[in-house]
């Protein structure tokens, strides 16, 4: 099972979703990328994922262009901008989904207020992708 998760910067939401899917099932091939990748994974995304025992410290944002000719079982957009600007894949994509989340990087306020938003989005991503895995991916894997 090969899955690509897309957002604009590939610095927060898609990185978290990739990490969670890998944690649910290490046998999945999971990648994330951005339509306009940032220079680095957002420091607060790294911090809130460390709080739940998942490290993003070695992750780097990647450009979706790297994946356009590959085949995927699922291409999942996690932000509206990526959904609207999603490029055409020349490789086969069996399923396209949109599971949207607010961008925690756009939050204003103190560091603690920003952390609360990052934690909230992290938790929403975990719940959504855990449901996706349990209801969609896992049944497919057991049929193979």
C-alpha positions in Angstrom: 0.0 0.0 0.0 1.6 3.3 -1.1 0.2 6.6 0.1 1.2 10.2 -0.6 0.0 13.1 1.6 0.1 16.6 0.2 -0.2 20.1 1.6 1.3 23.4 0.5 4.5 23.7 2.6 5.0 20.1 3.8 6.1 21.5 7.1 3.2 20.6 9.5 0.0 18.8 8.6 1.3 16.4 5.9 4.4 15.6 8.0 2.2 14.7 11.0 -0.1 12.6 8.9 2.7 10.7 7.3 4.3 10.0 10.8 1.0 8.8 12.2 0.2 6.5 9.3 3.7 5.0 9.6 3.2 4.5 13.4 -0.1 2.7 12.8 1.4 0.3 10.3 5.2 0.3 9.5 4.5 -1.9 6.5 2.8 1.0 4.6 4.8 3.1 2.1 3.9 6.6 3.2 5.3 9.8 1.8 4.5 13.5 2.1 5.2 16.4 -0.1 4.2 20.0 -0.7 3.1 22.0 -3.7 5.4 24.8 -2.5 7.6 23.2 0.1 9.0 25.1 3.1 12.7 25.1 3.9 12.3 23.0 7.1 9.7 21.2 9.1 8.0 23.7 11.5 9.7 23.6 14.9 6.4 23.5 16.8 5.2 20.5 14.7 8.4 18.8 15.7 7.8 19.7 19.3 4.2 18.6 19.6 4.9 15.3 17.8 7.8 14.6 20.2 5.2 15.0 23.0 3.5 11.9 21.7 6.7 10.0 21.1 7.1 10.5 17.4 10.1 12.3 16.0 10.0 14.6 12.9 13.5 15.9 13.6 15.0 14.2 10.6 12.2 15.0 8.2 12.6 17.5 5.4 9.9 19.1 3.2 9.8 17.6 -0.3 8.4 18.9 -3.5 5.5 17.0 -5.0 7.3 17.1 -8.4 9.5 14.3 -7.1 6.4 12.0 -7.0 4.4 12.9 -10.1 5.5 9.9 -12.1 5.0 7.3 -9.4 2.0 5.1 -8.7 0.0 5.5 -5.5 -3.0 3.7 -3.9 -4.0 7.0 -2.3 -3.1 10.7 -2.8 -4.5 12.6 0.1 -4.6 16.4 0.4 -4.7 17.9 3.9 -5.1 21.5 3.0 -7.5 23.3 0.6 -4.7 25.1 -1.3 -3.0 21.7 -2.1 -6.4 20.3 -3.2 -7.0 23.3 -5.5 -3.4 23.2 -7.0 -2.9 19.5 -6.9 -0.8 18.7 -10.0 -1.6 16.0 -12.5 0.1 12.7 -11.7 1.4 10.8 -14.7 1.7 7.7 -12.6 -1.5 5.8 -11.7 -3.4 7.1 -8.7 -6.1 4.7 -7.6 -7.8 7.0 -5.0 -7.7 10.7 -4.3 -9.0 12.0 -1.0 -9.2 15.3 0.8 -9.0 15.3 4.6 -8.6 19.0 5.4 -7.2 20.6 8.5 -6.5 24.2 9.5 -2.9 25.4 9.1 -1.4 25.7 12.6 1.5 27.7 11.2 -0.9 30.6 10.5 -1.7 30.9 14.2 -1.0 34.2 15.9 -0.3 34.7 19.6 2.2 33.6 22.2 4.3 30.5 21.9 1.9 28.7 24.4 -1.2 29.8 22.4 0.5 28.5 19.2 1.4 25.2 20.8 -2.2 24.7 21.9 -3.3 25.1 18.3 -0.6 22.7 17.0 -1.6 20.2 19.7 -5.3 20.5 18.6 -4.4 20.0 14.9 -2.1 17.1 15.8 -4.9 15.4 17.7 -7.4 16.0 14.8 -4.9 14.5 12.3 -4.3 11.5 14.5 -8.0 10.8 14.9 -8.8 11.3 11.3 -6.0 9.2 10.0 -6.5 6.5 12.5 -10.1 6.3 11.4 -9.0 6.3 7.7 -6.5 3.5 8.5 -8.9 1.3 10.5 -11.9 1.8 8.2 -10.3 2.0 4.7 -6.7 0.7 4.7 -6.7 -2.1 7.2 -9.7 -4.0 5.6 -8.0 -3.7 2.2 -4.8 -5.2 3.6 -6.5 -8.1 5.2 -8.2 -9.0 1.8 -4.9 -9.2 0.0 
